[in-house]
């Protein structure tokens, strides 16, 4: 079970990052740790164009490879970008 504190910390981090974009790495790192992930990225998309403005434990080459090729194979992100605004 997730405690209120465990849930509130990442949510607060996202709110902080919206106001101060330099906090995005900290926010996604907190989400990564909360979910037990090995890495995390923030993807910003506009149609087929995607950028990675913040990432944790993701080598720069991996982000470049994703942007050049692998984004076309990422069906989850494609569905998310094509879905209604505000739905996760």
Order of alpha helices (4+ residues) and beta strands (2+ residues): alpha-alpha-beta-beta-alpha-alpha
